[in-house]
Amino acid sequence: MEPSLILKALSNETRRQILTWLKHPERHFDETPYLQHGVPQRIGACVSDIQEKAGLAQSVVSSYLLMMQNAGLLEMERVGKWTFYRRNEKTIQAFADYIRNEL
């Protein structure tokens, strides 16, 4: 875990919002299209759904997701034609512990 990368990733409101959405993706994204193809949404949210909800260009959302993945906040999984992102709870907990114990 690199705290400076996480802090930089969290410095943007939209990136923080994405993490909030991914905490409970079933509340924020429609799982119907995935269930119809046998993909459980509990693995995360598809890039196109995140992009639509954020209301930003695909390239911007992709760069945000990559930044958060590089910081260790997100994990990525490809399923068929979809790319799903989910929170990396281990890193988020380690960062919370760092904040609590070190700062």
For each residue, the residues with C-beta under 8 A, 3 or more apart:
1: 6 72 91 94 95 98
2: 5 6 71 72
3: 6 7 95 98
4: 7 8
5: 2 8 9 70 71 72
6: 1 2 3 9 10 71 72 73 91 95
7: 3 4 10 11
8: 4 5 11 67 71
9: 5 6 12 15 67 68 71 73
10: 6 7 15 16 19 73
11: 7 8 15
12: 9 15 16 64
13: 16 17
14: 17 18 54 56 64
15: 9 10 11 12 18 19 64 67 68
16: 10 12 13 19 20
17: 13 14 20 21 54
18: 14 15 21 22 50 54 64 65 68
19: 10 15 16 22 23 68 73 74 87 92
20: 16 17 23
21: 17 18 24 25 28 29 45 50 53
22: 18 19 25 44 45 74 85 86 87
23: 19 20 87
24: 21 27 28
25: 21 22 28 29 31 41 42 44 45 86
26: 29 31 41 42
27: 24
28: 21 24 25 45 53
29: 21 25 26 41 45 46 49 50 53
30: 33 49
31: 25 26 34 35 40 41
32: 35 36
33: 30 36 37
34: 31 37 39 40 41 46 82
35: 31 32 38 39 40 41
36: 32 33
37: 33 34 80
38: 35
39: 34 35 43 79 80 82
40: 31 34 35 43
41: 25 26 29 31 34 35 44 45
42: 25 26
43: 39 40 77 79 84 86
44: 22 25 41 75 77 84 85 86 87
45: 21 22 25 28 29 41 49 50 84 85 86
46: 29 34 49 50 82 83 84
47: 50 51 58 61 62 65 82 83 84 85
48: 51 52 58 82
49: 29 30 45 46 52 53
50: 18 21 29 45 46 47 53 54 61 65 85
51: 47 48 54 56 57 58 61 62
52: 48 49 55
53: 21 28 29 49 50
54: 14 17 18 50 51 60 61 64
55: 52
56: 14 51 60 61 64
57: 51 60 61
58: 47 48 51 61 62
59: 62 63
60: 54 56 57 63 64
61: 47 50 51 54 56 57 58 64 65
62: 47 51 58 59 65 66
63: 59 60 66 67
64: 12 14 15 18 54 56 60 61 67 68
65: 18 47 50 61 62 68 69 74 76 85
66: 62 63 69 70
67: 8 9 15 63 64 70 71
68: 9 15 18 19 64 65 71 73 74 85
69: 65 66 72 73 74 75 76 85
70: 5 66 67
71: 2 5 6 8 9 67 68 91
72: 1 2 5 6 69 88 91
73: 6 9 10 19 68 69 87 88 91 92
74: 19 22 65 68 69 85 86 87 88
75: 44 69 85 86 87 88
76: 65 69 83 84 85
77: 43 44 83 84 85 86
78: 82 83 84
79: 39 43 82 84
80: 37 39
81:
82: 34 39 46 47 48 78 79
83: 46 47 76 77 78
84: 43 44 45 46 47 76 77 78 79
85: 22 44 45 47 50 65 68 69 74 75 76 77
86: 22 25 43 44 45 74 75 77
87: 19 22 23 44 73 74 75 92
88: 72 73 74 75 91 92
89: 92 93
90: 93 94
91: 1 6 71 72 73 88 94 95
92: 19 73 87 88 89 95 96
93: 89 90 96 97
94: 1 90 91 97 98
95: 1 3 6 91 92 98 99
96: 92 93 99 100
97: 93 94 100 101
98: 1 3 94 95 101 102 103
99: 95 96 102 103
100: 96 97 103
101: 97 98
102: 98 99
103: 98 99 100
